[in-house]
Amino acid sequence: MTAADFARRIRNRERAIGYWSVLDAPVATERIARLGYDYVALDWQHGLIGYDGILHGMQAIDAGGVSIGVVRVEANDAASIGRALDAGAGGVIVPLVNTAEDAAAAVAATRYPPRGVRSYGPMRSMLRIGPKPAEADESTVVLAMIETPQGLENVEAICATPGLDGVYVGPSDLCLAVGGAYPGDPDVAEVFEAALKKVREVAAAAGIAAGIHTPEGRAAARRLAEGYTFATVASDLVHLEKIAAAHLAAASGNEDS
């Protein structure tokens, strides 16, 4: 799949499934990127990845030959967004988008003049995206995270932002935003599910994609069945620990009956 193909799929609200990586481990990322996921997202905000890790991760994803690389950037900042795209990302997930103005700034950072403010210097991305500015603009996906009380309150205006390709739910922060004492707090399960429903329905009405972060495949399938158009399975660090623990239990004879 090319970046242009991926962008068309997201904009057409076609189903997409991704994987989330927080580790600076290009060999592992390359193996994941061969499995058939539509995209692999590198977490530059909360992950254990610096800029070199983003660059090497993008090279590993491309070497896998199947998935498109996406980056959750550090902040809604034109320089951070531009560097992720220059490294070869086919799209960016922008955190802490609270208003339509925030969403518009994120869109502008992904587009070259006159449509935006992205500075021209696609050192690596020009090998696969563009390099003509108009072609790069059309092949680049920008997704705004809905994860705060303000973002949820302003979701209609955010989804109406010209050029925004979709919204993306960060469930841990959104759970806190609706009054949870901690991520996944069961005491706010009902209001949390109502918030998830609101986001996907508003996105559908606006004709843009709606995505969500999930802990495992069954949860991703559930959210896609509910109406989300793309879902990410997360993450390499968590899954490594779980599998290692399961093997230890099996080897020790302590598996659950």
C-alpha positions as CSV (number, residue, x, y, z in Angstrom):
1,M,0.0,0.0,0.0
2,T,1.3,3.5,-0.8
3,A,0.8,6.6,1.3
4,A,-1.7,7.9,-1.3
5,D,-3.7,4.6,-1.0
6,F,-3.7,4.8,2.7
7,A,-4.9,8.4,2.7
8,R,-7.7,7.5,0.3
9,R,-8.8,4.7,2.5
10,I,-8.9,6.9,5.6
11,R,-10.7,9.7,3.9
12,N,-13.2,7.2,2.4
13,R,-13.9,5.9,5.9
14,E,-12.8,2.4,4.9
15,R,-11.7,0.0,7.7
16,A,-8.1,0.1,8.7
17,I,-6.3,-1.7,11.5
18,G,-3.0,-0.6,12.9
19,Y,-0.4,-1.5,15.5
20,W,1.2,0.8,18.1
21,S,4.9,0.9,18.9
22,V,6.5,2.6,21.9
23,L,9.9,1.0,21.6
24,D,13.0,2.2,19.7
25,A,13.5,-1.3,18.3
26,P,13.7,-1.1,14.4
27,V,14.2,-4.9,13.9
28,A,11.1,-5.6,15.9
29,T,9.2,-2.8,14.2
30,E,10.2,-4.3,10.8
31,R,8.8,-7.7,11.8
32,I,5.5,-6.2,12.9
33,A,5.3,-4.2,9.7
34,R,5.4,-7.4,7.7
35,L,2.3,-8.9,9.4
36,G,-0.4,-7.2,7.4
37,Y,-1.4,-4.2,9.6
38,D,-2.5,-1.3,7.5
39,Y,-0.3,1.1,9.5
40,V,2.2,1.0,12.3
41,A,2.1,4.0,14.6
42,L,5.2,5.2,16.4
43,D,4.5,7.0,19.6
44,W,6.8,10.1,19.9
45,Q,4.7,11.6,22.6
46,H,4.7,8.9,25.3
47,G,6.8,6.3,23.7
48,L,10.5,5.6,24.4
49,I,11.5,7.0,21.1
50,G,13.6,10.0,20.1
51,Y,13.9,11.5,16.6
52,D,16.5,9.0,15.6
53,G,14.0,6.3,16.6
54,I,11.3,7.8,14.5
55,L,13.6,7.9,11.5
56,H,14.9,4.4,12.0
57,G,11.3,3.2,12.7
58,M,10.1,4.6,9.5
59,Q,12.9,2.9,7.6
60,A,12.0,-0.4,9.3
61,I,8.3,0.0,8.4
62,D,9.1,0.7,4.8
63,A,11.4,-2.4,4.8
64,G,8.5,-4.5,5.9
65,G,6.8,-3.5,2.7
66,V,3.2,-3.8,3.9
67,S,2.3,-1.1,6.4
68,I,2.3,2.7,6.3
69,G,4.2,4.5,9.0
70,V,2.2,7.0,11.2
71,V,3.6,9.1,14.1
72,R,1.9,10.4,17.1
73,V,3.9,13.6,17.4
74,E,5.1,15.2,20.7
75,A,2.7,18.2,20.5
76,N,0.6,20.2,18.1
77,D,3.7,22.0,16.9
78,A,4.6,22.7,13.3
79,A,8.3,21.8,13.8
80,S,7.5,18.4,15.4
81,I,4.9,17.6,12.8
82,G,7.2,18.6,9.9
83,R,10.1,16.5,11.2
84,A,7.8,13.4,11.5
85,L,6.6,13.9,7.9
86,D,10.1,14.6,6.6
87,A,11.2,11.3,8.2
88,G,8.7,9.6,6.0
89,A,5.5,9.4,8.0
90,G,2.4,8.9,5.9
91,G,0.3,10.6,8.6
92,V,0.4,12.2,12.0
93,I,-1.8,11.8,15.1
94,V,-1.8,15.1,16.9
95,P,-2.4,15.1,20.7
96,L,-4.4,17.4,22.9
97,V,-6.6,19.0,20.2
98,N,-9.1,21.1,22.2
99,T,-10.6,23.4,19.7
100,A,-11.3,23.9,16.0
101,E,-8.4,26.4,16.0
102,D,-6.1,23.7,17.3
103,A,-7.3,21.3,14.6
104,A,-6.7,24.0,11.9
105,A,-3.2,24.5,13.1
106,A,-2.5,20.8,12.9
107,V,-3.8,20.7,9.4
108,A,-1.8,23.7,8.3
109,A,1.4,22.1,9.7
110,T,0.9,19.1,7.3
111,R,0.4,21.1,4.2
112,Y,2.8,23.1,2.1
113,P,2.1,26.7,1.1
114,P,-0.3,28.1,0.0
115,R,-2.5,25.5,1.8
116,G,-0.4,25.4,5.0
117,V,2.8,26.3,6.7
118,R,4.9,23.1,6.3
119,S,8.5,24.1,5.4
120,Y,10.0,22.3,2.4
121,G,12.8,19.9,3.2
122,P,11.5,16.3,2.7
123,M,15.0,14.8,3.3
124,R,13.7,11.2,3.4
125,S,10.0,11.4,2.6
126,M,10.7,12.6,-0.9
127,L,11.8,9.0,-1.8
128,R,8.2,7.8,-1.3
129,I,5.8,10.7,-0.7
130,G,5.6,13.5,-3.2
131,P,8.1,15.2,-3.6
132,K,5.9,17.7,-5.4
133,P,4.1,19.7,-2.6
134,A,0.6,19.1,-4.0
135,E,1.2,15.4,-4.2
136,A,2.6,15.3,-0.7
137,D,-0.4,17.2,0.6
138,E,-2.8,14.7,-0.9
139,S,-0.9,11.7,0.4
140,T,-0.6,12.9,4.0
141,V,-3.1,12.1,6.7
142,V,-3.8,14.3,9.7
143,L,-5.7,13.0,12.7
144,A,-6.7,15.0,15.8
145,M,-6.9,13.3,19.2
146,I,-10.0,13.8,21.2
147,E,-8.9,13.2,24.8
148,T,-9.8,16.2,26.9
149,P,-12.9,17.7,28.3
150,Q,-12.5,20.7,25.9
151,G,-11.9,18.4,23.0
152,L,-15.0,16.4,23.7
153,E,-17.1,19.6,24.2
154,N,-15.8,21.0,20.9
155,V,-15.8,17.7,18.9
156,E,-18.4,19.0,16.4
157,A,-16.3,22.1,15.5
158,I,-13.1,20.0,15.4
159,C,-14.7,17.5,13.0
160,A,-15.9,20.3,10.8
161,T,-12.3,21.7,10.3
162,P,-11.4,21.8,6.6
163,G,-8.6,19.4,5.7
164,L,-8.9,17.3,8.8
165,D,-8.9,13.6,7.8
166,G,-10.2,12.2,11.1
167,V,-10.3,12.1,14.8
168,Y,-8.6,9.6,17.1
169,V,-9.7,8.7,20.6
170,G,-7.1,8.4,23.4
171,P,-9.2,6.3,25.8
172,S,-7.0,6.6,28.8
173,D,-7.1,10.4,28.8
174,L,-10.7,10.5,27.7
175,C,-11.6,8.3,30.7
176,L,-10.0,10.9,32.9
177,A,-11.7,13.7,31.0
178,V,-15.1,12.3,31.8
179,G,-14.4,12.1,35.5
180,G,-12.5,8.8,35.9
181,A,-10.2,8.5,38.8
182,Y,-7.8,6.5,36.7
183,P,-7.7,5.1,33.1
184,G,-10.4,2.4,32.7
185,D,-12.2,3.4,35.9
186,P,-15.4,1.3,35.9
187,D,-17.3,3.9,37.9
188,V,-17.5,6.1,34.7
189,A,-18.0,3.3,32.2
190,E,-21.4,4.5,31.1
191,V,-20.5,8.1,30.6
192,F,-17.2,7.0,28.9
193,E,-19.1,4.8,26.4
194,A,-21.5,7.7,25.7
195,A,-18.5,9.9,24.9
196,L,-17.1,7.2,22.5
197,K,-20.5,7.0,20.8
198,K,-20.6,10.8,20.5
199,V,-17.2,11.0,18.9
200,R,-17.9,8.3,16.3
201,E,-21.3,9.7,15.4
202,V,-20.1,13.3,15.1
203,A,-17.3,12.1,12.8
204,A,-19.7,10.1,10.7
205,A,-22.0,13.1,10.3
206,A,-19.0,15.2,9.3
207,G,-17.8,12.6,6.8
208,I,-14.4,12.1,8.3
209,A,-12.7,9.0,9.8
210,A,-13.0,8.0,13.5
211,G,-10.2,6.0,15.1
212,I,-9.5,4.6,18.5
213,H,-6.7,3.1,20.5
214,T,-7.4,-0.4,21.9
215,P,-5.4,-2.8,24.0
216,E,-5.9,-6.0,21.9
217,G,-7.5,-7.4,18.8
218,R,-10.9,-8.3,20.2
219,A,-11.4,-4.8,21.6
220,A,-10.4,-3.4,18.2
221,A,-13.0,-5.6,16.5
222,R,-15.6,-4.4,18.9
223,R,-15.0,-0.8,18.3
224,L,-14.9,-1.3,14.5
225,A,-18.3,-3.1,14.7
226,E,-19.6,-0.1,16.7
227,G,-18.8,2.3,13.9
228,Y,-15.2,3.4,14.3
229,T,-13.5,3.3,11.0
230,F,-10.0,2.5,12.1
231,A,-8.5,1.0,15.3
232,T,-5.0,0.6,16.7
233,V,-3.9,-2.4,18.7
234,A,-1.4,-1.5,21.4
235,S,1.5,-1.9,22.1
236,D,4.8,-3.7,21.6
237,L,6.1,-3.2,25.1
238,V,2.8,-4.3,26.8
239,H,2.4,-7.3,24.6
240,L,6.1,-8.3,25.1
241,E,5.5,-8.3,28.8
242,K,2.2,-10.3,28.6
243,I,3.7,-13.0,26.4
244,A,6.8,-13.3,28.5
245,A,4.6,-13.6,31.6
246,A,2.4,-16.2,29.9
247,H,5.4,-18.3,28.9
248,L,6.8,-18.1,32.5
249,A,3.5,-19.3,33.9
250,A,3.4,-22.2,31.4
251,A,7.0,-23.2,32.1
252,S,6.4,-23.0,35.9
253,G,3.2,-25.0,35.7
254,N,1.2,-22.1,37.0
255,E,-1.1,-21.5,34.0
256,D,-4.8,-20.9,34.9
257,S,-6.9,-24.0,34.6
